[in-house]
Amino acid sequence: MRAAVVRKSGGPEAVEVLEVPIPEPGPFEVRIKVAAAALNPADAAVWAGVFKPSAEVEYTGLGLDAAGTVDAVGLGVSLEIGTRVIAFDSAVLRPTKAQAEYLVTDLNSIALAPESMDLTLAATIPLNAMTASLALDHLPLRPRDTVLVTGAAGAVGSYAIELARIRGVRIVAQGRPEDEQFLRDRGATWFVSRDADLSAAVRRFVPAGVDGVLDAAALGAPALAAVRDGGIFVSVRADVVPAAQRGVMVRLTTAGPEGTRLAYLSALAEVGVLTPRVAQILPLAQAAEAHAQLAKGGQRGRIVVVP
Ligand SMILES: NC(=O)c1ccc[n+]([C@@H]2O[C@H](COP(=O)([O-])OP(=O)(O)OC[C@H]3O[C@@H](n4cnc5c(N)ncnc54)[C@H](OP(=O)(O)O)[C@@H]3O)[C@@H](O)[C@H]2O)c1
Protein backbone atom coordinates (compact mmCIF):
# COMPACT_ATOMS: atom_id res chain seq x y z
CA MET A 1 0.00 0.00 0.00
CA ARG A 2 1.01 3.67 -0.25
CA ALA A 3 1.67 5.55 2.98
CA ALA A 4 2.88 9.02 3.94
CA VAL A 5 6.03 8.60 6.03
CA VAL A 6 9.12 10.44 7.19
CA ARG A 7 12.57 8.87 6.85
CA LYS A 8 14.66 11.87 7.86
CA SER A 9 13.21 14.82 9.76
CA GLY A 10 13.23 18.31 8.29
CA GLY A 11 10.58 20.57 6.79
CA PRO A 12 7.31 19.37 5.19
CA GLU A 13 9.36 18.23 2.18
CA ALA A 14 10.57 15.41 4.47
CA VAL A 15 7.15 13.80 3.94
CA GLU A 16 7.31 11.02 1.32
CA VAL A 17 4.75 8.60 -0.04
CA LEU A 18 6.27 5.11 -0.07
CA GLU A 19 5.07 1.66 -1.04
CA VAL A 20 5.01 -0.34 2.23
CA PRO A 21 3.49 -3.65 3.43
CA ILE A 22 -0.23 -3.65 4.25
CA PRO A 23 -0.53 -3.95 8.06
CA GLU A 24 -2.39 -6.95 9.53
CA PRO A 25 -4.82 -6.53 12.46
CA GLY A 26 -3.96 -8.38 15.69
CA PRO A 27 -6.40 -9.36 18.46
CA PHE A 28 -8.95 -6.61 19.19
CA GLU A 29 -7.70 -4.60 16.25
CA VAL A 30 -9.34 -3.59 12.98
CA ARG A 31 -7.92 -2.69 9.60
CA ILE A 32 -9.57 0.33 8.03
CA LYS A 33 -9.56 1.08 4.31
CA VAL A 34 -8.88 4.78 4.68
CA ALA A 35 -11.22 7.11 2.78
CA ALA A 36 -9.74 10.30 4.22
CA ALA A 37 -7.12 11.32 6.79
CA ALA A 38 -6.82 14.78 8.36
CA LEU A 39 -3.55 16.64 9.01
CA ASN A 40 -2.86 18.09 12.45
CA PRO A 41 -0.10 20.12 14.17
CA ALA A 42 1.02 16.83 15.81
CA ASP A 43 2.04 15.57 12.34
CA ALA A 44 4.31 18.58 11.96
CA ALA A 45 5.99 17.56 15.23
CA VAL A 46 6.84 14.22 13.55
CA TRP A 47 8.34 15.60 10.31
CA ALA A 48 10.13 18.38 12.23
CA GLY A 49 11.76 15.79 14.50
CA VAL A 50 10.17 17.04 17.76
CA PHE A 51 8.91 13.46 18.24
CA LYS A 52 12.00 11.38 17.56
CA PRO A 53 11.91 7.73 16.49
CA SER A 54 14.72 5.44 17.67
CA ALA A 55 17.80 5.37 15.41
CA GLU A 56 17.11 1.92 13.88
CA VAL A 57 13.62 2.89 12.61
CA GLU A 58 13.50 3.03 8.80
CA TYR A 59 10.42 5.26 8.51
CA THR A 60 7.69 6.79 10.67
CA GLY A 61 4.04 7.16 9.66
CA LEU A 62 1.87 10.27 9.79
CA GLY A 63 -1.75 10.91 10.69
CA LEU A 64 -3.83 10.54 13.85
CA ASP A 65 -7.26 11.02 12.26
CA ALA A 66 -8.96 8.77 9.74
CA ALA A 67 -12.36 7.88 8.39
CA GLY A 68 -13.03 4.84 6.25
CA THR A 69 -14.53 1.37 6.19
CA VAL A 70 -13.60 -1.76 8.13
CA ASP A 71 -11.58 -3.95 5.79
CA ALA A 72 -10.36 -6.77 8.07
CA VAL A 73 -10.72 -7.63 11.76
CA GLY A 74 -8.53 -9.36 14.32
CA LEU A 75 -9.49 -11.98 16.88
CA GLY A 76 -12.30 -10.83 19.18
CA VAL A 77 -13.75 -8.20 16.84
CA SER A 78 -17.26 -8.75 15.50
CA LEU A 79 -17.62 -5.62 13.33
CA GLU A 80 -18.88 -6.27 9.81
CA ILE A 81 -16.58 -5.65 6.89
CA GLY A 82 -17.60 -2.38 5.24
CA THR A 83 -18.74 -0.68 8.48
CA ARG A 84 -18.10 3.08 8.25
CA VAL A 85 -15.87 4.22 11.10
CA ILE A 86 -13.79 7.11 12.32
CA ALA A 87 -10.48 6.51 14.10
CA PHE A 88 -8.30 8.43 16.51
CA ASP A 89 -4.97 6.66 16.13
CA SER A 90 -3.22 8.35 19.04
CA ALA A 91 0.01 6.31 19.06
CA VAL A 92 2.76 8.36 17.42
CA LEU A 93 6.04 7.02 15.99
CA ARG A 94 4.60 3.93 14.32
CA PRO A 95 5.80 2.88 10.85
CA THR A 96 2.45 3.58 9.20
CA LYS A 97 -0.52 5.53 10.47
CA ALA A 98 -3.70 7.17 9.18
CA GLN A 99 -2.26 8.96 6.12
CA ALA A 100 -2.09 5.72 4.14
CA GLU A 101 -4.31 3.41 2.16
CA TYR A 102 -4.91 1.20 5.22
CA LEU A 103 -4.73 1.81 8.96
CA VAL A 104 -4.62 -0.82 11.68
CA THR A 105 -5.77 0.39 15.07
CA ASP A 106 -7.39 -1.02 18.19
CA LEU A 107 -11.10 -1.20 18.98
CA ASN A 108 -10.92 1.51 21.64
CA SER A 109 -9.67 3.99 19.01
CA ILE A 110 -12.64 3.76 16.66
CA ALA A 111 -16.34 4.63 16.59
CA LEU A 112 -19.09 4.44 14.02
CA ALA A 113 -18.86 7.39 11.63
CA PRO A 114 -21.75 9.88 11.66
CA GLU A 115 -24.29 8.08 9.50
CA SER A 116 -25.13 10.65 6.90
CA MET A 117 -21.76 12.42 6.83
CA ASP A 118 -19.23 12.38 4.04
CA LEU A 119 -16.14 10.51 5.27
CA THR A 120 -13.87 13.39 4.22
CA LEU A 121 -15.67 15.63 6.69
CA ALA A 122 -15.87 12.88 9.33
CA ALA A 123 -12.07 12.47 9.24
CA THR A 124 -11.71 15.90 10.85
CA ILE A 125 -13.56 14.92 14.03
CA PRO A 126 -11.48 12.51 16.14
CA LEU A 127 -8.33 14.19 17.51
CA ASN A 128 -9.68 17.70 17.82
CA ALA A 129 -13.13 16.90 19.19
CA MET A 130 -11.54 14.43 21.66
CA THR A 131 -9.07 17.08 22.81
CA ALA A 132 -11.77 19.72 23.22
CA SER A 133 -14.00 17.31 25.12
CA LEU A 134 -11.22 16.11 27.45
CA ALA A 135 -10.05 19.69 28.05
CA LEU A 136 -13.56 20.77 29.03
CA ASP A 137 -13.73 17.87 31.49
CA HIS A 138 -10.85 19.57 33.33
CA LEU A 139 -13.14 22.57 33.81
CA PRO A 140 -15.99 21.56 36.12
CA LEU A 141 -18.23 24.32 34.79
CA ARG A 142 -21.89 24.70 35.71
CA PRO A 143 -24.51 26.45 33.60
CA ARG A 144 -23.92 30.24 33.49
CA ASP A 145 -20.25 29.86 34.50
CA THR A 146 -17.79 31.58 32.17
CA VAL A 147 -15.06 30.08 30.01
CA LEU A 148 -12.51 31.69 27.69
CA VAL A 149 -11.45 29.72 24.62
CA THR A 150 -8.30 31.09 22.95
CA GLY A 151 -7.64 30.24 19.29
CA ALA A 152 -11.38 29.61 19.14
CA ALA A 153 -11.60 29.50 15.34
CA GLY A 154 -9.05 26.68 15.20
CA ALA A 155 -9.95 23.00 15.09
CA VAL A 156 -9.76 22.32 18.86
CA GLY A 157 -11.14 25.75 19.75
CA SER A 158 -14.24 25.61 17.59
CA TYR A 159 -15.22 22.14 18.83
CA ALA A 160 -14.65 23.44 22.37
CA ILE A 161 -17.11 26.29 21.76
CA GLU A 162 -19.77 23.89 20.50
CA LEU A 163 -19.22 21.47 23.40
CA ALA A 164 -19.21 24.28 25.98
CA ARG A 165 -22.44 25.62 24.53
CA ILE A 166 -24.30 22.39 25.31
CA ARG A 167 -23.14 22.66 28.94
CA GLY A 168 -24.93 26.00 29.17
CA VAL A 169 -21.84 28.02 30.03
CA ARG A 170 -21.16 31.56 28.82
CA ILE A 171 -18.25 31.62 26.40
CA VAL A 172 -15.67 34.26 25.57
CA ALA A 173 -14.15 33.34 22.19
CA GLN A 174 -10.84 34.79 21.05
CA GLY A 175 -10.03 34.96 17.35
CA ARG A 176 -9.35 37.21 14.38
CA PRO A 177 -12.00 39.89 13.70
CA GLU A 178 -13.09 37.99 10.57
CA ASP A 179 -13.86 34.94 12.77
CA GLU A 180 -16.36 36.77 14.98
CA GLN A 181 -19.57 35.83 13.17
CA PHE A 182 -18.48 32.20 12.80
CA LEU A 183 -17.77 32.02 16.54
CA ARG A 184 -21.05 33.64 17.53
CA ASP A 185 -22.89 31.18 15.28
CA ARG A 186 -21.11 28.27 17.03
CA GLY A 187 -22.21 29.53 20.47
CA ALA A 188 -19.84 32.26 21.68
CA THR A 189 -21.51 34.74 24.03
CA TRP A 190 -18.73 37.32 23.67
CA PHE A 191 -15.90 37.84 21.19
CA VAL A 192 -12.44 39.27 21.82
CA SER A 193 -9.96 40.02 19.06
CA ARG A 194 -6.53 38.38 19.22
CA ASP A 195 -5.08 41.87 18.65
CA ALA A 196 -6.43 43.12 21.99
CA ASP A 197 -4.84 42.82 25.43
CA LEU A 198 -6.47 39.51 26.34
CA SER A 199 -7.05 39.90 30.08
CA ALA A 200 -8.32 43.48 29.76
CA ALA A 201 -10.63 42.57 26.85
CA VAL A 202 -12.06 39.55 28.70
CA ARG A 203 -12.57 41.52 31.92
CA ARG A 204 -14.67 44.09 30.05
CA PHE A 205 -17.31 41.34 29.81
CA VAL A 206 -16.46 39.38 32.97
CA PRO A 207 -14.86 41.88 35.38
CA ALA A 208 -13.57 39.37 37.95
CA GLY A 209 -12.11 37.15 35.22
CA VAL A 210 -13.51 33.95 33.73
CA ASP A 211 -14.02 30.77 35.75
CA GLY A 212 -11.84 28.82 33.36
CA VAL A 213 -9.78 29.04 30.19
CA LEU A 214 -9.15 26.44 27.52
CA ASP A 215 -5.95 27.71 25.94
CA ALA A 216 -6.24 26.24 22.44
CA ALA A 217 -3.92 28.94 21.03
CA ALA A 218 -1.19 27.91 23.52
CA LEU A 219 -0.70 31.46 24.79
CA GLY A 220 0.14 30.51 28.38
CA ALA A 221 0.53 33.39 30.87
CA PRO A 222 -1.56 36.01 28.97
CA ALA A 223 -4.48 33.58 28.94
CA LEU A 224 -4.02 32.67 32.59
CA ALA A 225 -4.22 36.40 33.42
CA ALA A 226 -7.85 36.40 32.21
CA VAL A 227 -8.90 33.76 34.78
CA ARG A 228 -10.46 34.78 38.10
CA ASP A 229 -8.66 34.07 41.37
CA GLY A 230 -9.12 30.37 42.17
CA GLY A 231 -10.26 29.53 38.62
CA ILE A 232 -8.84 26.88 36.27
CA PHE A 233 -6.41 27.11 33.33
CA VAL A 234 -6.28 24.20 30.89
CA SER A 235 -3.35 23.80 28.51
CA VAL A 236 -3.29 21.58 25.44
CA ARG A 237 0.49 21.68 25.11
CA ALA A 238 2.98 20.21 27.58
CA ASP A 239 5.49 22.92 26.63
CA VAL A 240 3.02 25.74 27.41
CA VAL A 241 2.06 25.29 31.05
CA PRO A 242 2.34 28.59 32.95
CA ALA A 243 3.13 28.70 36.66
CA ALA A 244 0.04 28.65 38.88
CA GLN A 245 -0.78 31.95 40.60
CA ARG A 246 -3.65 33.62 42.49
CA GLY A 247 -4.98 30.17 43.38
CA VAL A 248 -5.61 29.38 39.70
CA MET A 249 -5.28 25.65 39.10
CA VAL A 250 -3.23 24.73 36.00
CA ARG A 251 -4.04 21.50 34.16
CA LEU A 252 -2.75 19.78 31.01
CA THR A 253 -4.86 17.84 28.49
CA THR A 254 -3.44 14.86 26.65
CA ALA A 255 -5.83 13.17 24.27
CA GLY A 256 -5.75 9.37 24.28
CA PRO A 257 -7.94 6.60 22.89
CA GLU A 258 -11.40 6.42 24.45
CA GLY A 259 -13.94 4.68 22.25
CA THR A 260 -17.02 5.68 24.25
CA ARG A 261 -16.16 9.37 24.11
CA LEU A 262 -15.39 9.15 20.39
CA ALA A 263 -18.78 7.48 19.79
CA TYR A 264 -20.52 10.28 21.73
CA LEU A 265 -18.70 12.94 19.69
CA SER A 266 -19.55 11.16 16.45
CA ALA A 267 -23.22 11.11 17.51
CA LEU A 268 -23.08 14.85 18.26
CA ALA A 269 -21.67 15.47 14.78
CA GLU A 270 -24.40 13.31 13.27
CA VAL A 271 -27.13 15.50 14.76
CA GLY A 272 -25.33 18.73 13.85
CA VAL A 273 -24.16 19.78 17.33
CA LEU A 274 -20.52 19.53 16.19
CA THR A 275 -19.54 21.12 12.88
CA PRO A 276 -16.56 19.45 11.18
CA ARG A 277 -14.76 21.63 8.64
CA VAL A 278 -12.51 20.74 5.74
CA ALA A 279 -10.08 23.42 4.59
CA GLN A 280 -8.68 21.57 1.58
CA ILE A 281 -8.62 18.07 0.08
CA LEU A 282 -5.49 16.72 -1.60
CA PRO A 283 -4.58 13.29 -2.93
CA LEU A 284 -2.30 11.22 -0.69
CA ALA A 285 0.30 11.38 -3.46
CA GLN A 286 0.59 15.11 -2.68
CA ALA A 287 1.10 14.57 1.06
CA ALA A 288 4.25 16.75 1.14
CA GLU A 289 2.32 19.63 -0.41
CA ALA A 290 -0.53 19.10 2.05
CA HIS A 291 1.95 19.30 4.94
CA ALA A 292 3.50 22.45 3.47
CA GLN A 293 0.01 24.00 3.49
CA LEU A 294 -0.46 22.91 7.12
CA ALA A 295 2.84 24.57 8.04
CA LYS A 296 1.64 27.88 6.61
CA GLY A 297 -1.17 27.93 9.23
CA GLY A 298 -4.25 30.11 9.15
CA GLN A 299 -6.54 27.36 7.81
CA ARG A 300 -10.10 27.22 8.98
CA GLY A 301 -10.88 23.53 9.18
CA ARG A 302 -8.53 20.67 8.49
CA ILE A 303 -6.53 19.79 5.41
CA VAL A 304 -7.41 16.22 4.41
CA VAL A 305 -5.60 13.73 2.21
CA VAL A 306 -7.45 11.00 0.31
CA PRO A 307 -5.67 7.82 -0.83
N1 LIG B 1 -2.96 17.86 24.08
C1 LIG B 1 -3.39 17.21 23.02
O1 LIG B 1 -3.64 16.00 23.07
C2 LIG B 1 -3.61 17.98 21.75
C3 LIG B 1 -4.40 17.45 20.73
C4 LIG B 1 -4.64 18.22 19.59
C5 LIG B 1 -4.07 19.47 19.47
N2 LIG B 1 -3.26 19.93 20.46
C6 LIG B 1 -2.68 21.27 20.38
O2 LIG B 1 -3.74 22.19 20.44
C7 LIG B 1 -3.39 23.37 19.75
C8 LIG B 1 -4.51 23.76 18.80
O3 LIG B 1 -4.59 22.78 17.80
P1 LIG B 1 -5.52 23.02 16.54
O4 LIG B 1 -5.46 21.79 15.75
O5 LIG B 1 -6.82 23.58 16.97
O6 LIG B 1 -4.71 24.15 15.77
P2 LIG B 1 -5.28 25.22 14.74
O7 LIG B 1 -6.45 24.67 14.02
O8 LIG B 1 -4.10 25.72 14.00
O9 LIG B 1 -5.82 26.37 15.70
C9 LIG B 1 -4.98 27.17 16.47
C10 LIG B 1 -5.67 28.50 16.65
O10 LIG B 1 -4.88 29.35 17.49
C11 LIG B 1 -4.77 30.62 16.87
N3 LIG B 1 -3.53 31.26 17.28
C12 LIG B 1 -2.27 30.87 17.00
N4 LIG B 1 -1.39 31.73 17.54
C13 LIG B 1 -2.11 32.69 18.15
C14 LIG B 1 -1.79 33.85 18.89
N5 LIG B 1 -0.52 34.22 19.10
N6 LIG B 1 -2.79 34.60 19.38
C15 LIG B 1 -4.07 34.25 19.18
N7 LIG B 1 -4.46 33.16 18.49
C16 LIG B 1 -3.48 32.39 17.98
C17 LIG B 1 -4.80 30.35 15.39
O11 LIG B 1 -5.20 31.50 14.70
P3 LIG B 1 -4.80 31.75 13.16
O12 LIG B 1 -5.14 30.51 12.41
O13 LIG B 1 -5.65 32.91 12.78
O14 LIG B 1 -3.35 32.04 13.17
C18 LIG B 1 -5.85 29.22 15.33
O15 LIG B 1 -7.16 29.77 15.28
C19 LIG B 1 -2.06 23.09 19.04
O16 LIG B 1 -1.03 23.66 19.81
C20 LIG B 1 -1.98 21.57 19.07
O17 LIG B 1 -0.65 21.12 19.05
C21 LIG B 1 -3.04 19.23 21.59
PDBQT file of the ligand as one rigid body, heavy atoms in Angstrom, charges set to zero:
ROOT
HETATM    1  N1  LIG A 401      -2.963  17.859  24.077  1.00  0.00    +0.000 N 
HETATM    2  C1  LIG A 401      -3.392  17.211  23.018  1.00  0.00    +0.000 C 
HETATM    3  O1  LIG A 401      -3.639  16.004  23.072  1.00  0.00    +0.000 OA
HETATM    4  C2  LIG A 401      -3.613  17.978  21.751  1.00  0.00    +0.000 A 
HETATM    5  C3  LIG A 401      -4.395  17.445  20.732  1.00  0.00    +0.000 A 
HETATM    6  C4  LIG A 401      -4.642  18.218  19.588  1.00  0.00    +0.000 A 
HETATM    7  C5  LIG A 401      -4.071  19.470  19.466  1.00  0.00    +0.000 A 
HETATM    8  N2  LIG A 401      -3.264  19.932  20.460  1.00  0.00    +0.000 N 
HETATM    9  C6  LIG A 401      -2.676  21.265  20.379  1.00  0.00    +0.000 C 
HETATM   10  O2  LIG A 401      -3.745  22.185  20.435  1.00  0.00    +0.000 OA
HETATM   11  C7  LIG A 401      -3.389  23.367  19.752  1.00  0.00    +0.000 C 
HETATM   12  C8  LIG A 401      -4.510  23.758  18.798  1.00  0.00    +0.000 C 
HETATM   13  O3  LIG A 401      -4.594  22.782  17.796  1.00  0.00    +0.000 OA
HETATM   14  P1  LIG A 401      -5.518  23.020  16.536  1.00  0.00    +0.000 P 
HETATM   15  O4  LIG A 401      -5.464  21.790  15.751  1.00  0.00    +0.000 OA
HETATM   16  O5  LIG A 401      -6.822  23.576  16.966  1.00  0.00    +0.000 OA
HETATM   17  O6  LIG A 401      -4.705  24.153  15.766  1.00  0.00    +0.000 OA
HETATM   18  P2  LIG A 401      -5.276  25.219  14.743  1.00  0.00    +0.000 P 
HETATM   19  O7  LIG A 401      -6.454  24.675  14.023  1.00  0.00    +0.000 OA
HETATM   20  O8  LIG A 401      -4.101  25.715  13.995  1.00  0.00    +0.000 OA
HETATM   21  O9  LIG A 401      -5.824  26.367  15.696  1.00  0.00    +0.000 OA
HETATM   22  C9  LIG A 401      -4.979  27.167  16.474  1.00  0.00    +0.000 C 
HETATM   23  C10 LIG A 401      -5.673  28.502  16.650  1.00  0.00    +0.000 C 
HETATM   24  O10 LIG A 401      -4.879  29.345  17.489  1.00  0.00    +0.000 OA
HETATM   25  C11 LIG A 401      -4.770  30.621  16.874  1.00  0.00    +0.000 C 
HETATM   26  N3  LIG A 401      -3.527  31.259  17.277  1.00  0.00    +0.000 N 
HETATM   27  C12 LIG A 401      -2.267  30.874  16.996  1.00  0.00    +0.000 A 
HETATM   28  N4  LIG A 401      -1.386  31.733  17.537  1.00  0.00    +0.000 NA
HETATM   29  C13 LIG A 401      -2.114  32.693  18.155  1.00  0.00    +0.000 A 
HETATM   30  C14 LIG A 401      -1.790  33.854  18.893  1.00  0.00    +0.000 A 
HETATM   31  N5  LIG A 401      -0.524  34.217  19.095  1.00  0.00    +0.000 N 
HETATM   32  N6  LIG A 401      -2.791  34.601  19.385  1.00  0.00    +0.000 NA
HETATM   33  C15 LIG A 401      -4.072  34.247  19.182  1.00  0.00    +0.000 A 
HETATM   34  N7  LIG A 401      -4.462  33.156  18.486  1.00  0.00    +0.000 NA
HETATM   35  C16 LIG A 401      -3.481  32.389  17.979  1.00  0.00    +0.000 A 
HETATM   36  C17 LIG A 401      -4.804  30.349  15.386  1.00  0.00    +0.000 C 
HETATM   37  O11 LIG A 401      -5.202  31.498  14.698  1.00  0.00    +0.000 OA
HETATM   38  P3  LIG A 401      -4.803  31.753  13.160  1.00  0.00    +0.000 P 
HETATM   39  O12 LIG A 401      -5.140  30.508  12.412  1.00  0.00    +0.000 OA
HETATM   40  O13 LIG A 401      -5.650  32.911  12.778  1.00  0.00    +0.000 OA
HETATM   41  O14 LIG A 401      -3.346  32.041  13.169  1.00  0.00    +0.000 OA
HETATM   42  C18 LIG A 401      -5.849  29.221  15.327  1.00  0.00    +0.000 C 
HETATM   43  O15 LIG A 401      -7.159  29.771  15.283  1.00  0.00    +0.000 OA
HETATM   44  C19 LIG A 401      -2.061  23.088  19.045  1.00  0.00    +0.000 C 
HETATM   45  O16 LIG A 401      -1.029  23.658  19.806  1.00  0.00    +0.000 OA
HETATM   46  C20 LIG A 401      -1.977  21.572  19.068  1.00  0.00    +0.000 C 
HETATM   47  O17 LIG A 401      -0.651  21.121  19.053  1.00  0.00    +0.000 OA
HETATM   48  C21 LIG A 401      -3.036  19.227  21.589  1.00  0.00    +0.000 A 
ENDROOT
TORSDOF 0
